[in-house]
Amino acid sequence: MVEFMSEFELEVLKRLAEKALKELDEAYKRAPDVDNGKTYLLRGKERVRLIAKILNNMEG
């Protein structure tokens, strides 16, 4: 695999993804049940979780 990211950049992206997941969890808990807000938050959370998984696999 071609190395296109330094270890530092990879670590920063992983930390940003972890922080985004925590913020999405908090937002999900606070969103009202009456609209589609929770659906959008859940989709975003799943996308960030997938990104985090890919970043974690890039280390190995």
Secondary structure, DSSP 8 states (H G I E B T S, - for coil): ----S-HHHHHHHHHHHHHHHHHHHHHHHHS-TTSTHHHHHHHHHHHHHHHHHHHHHHH-
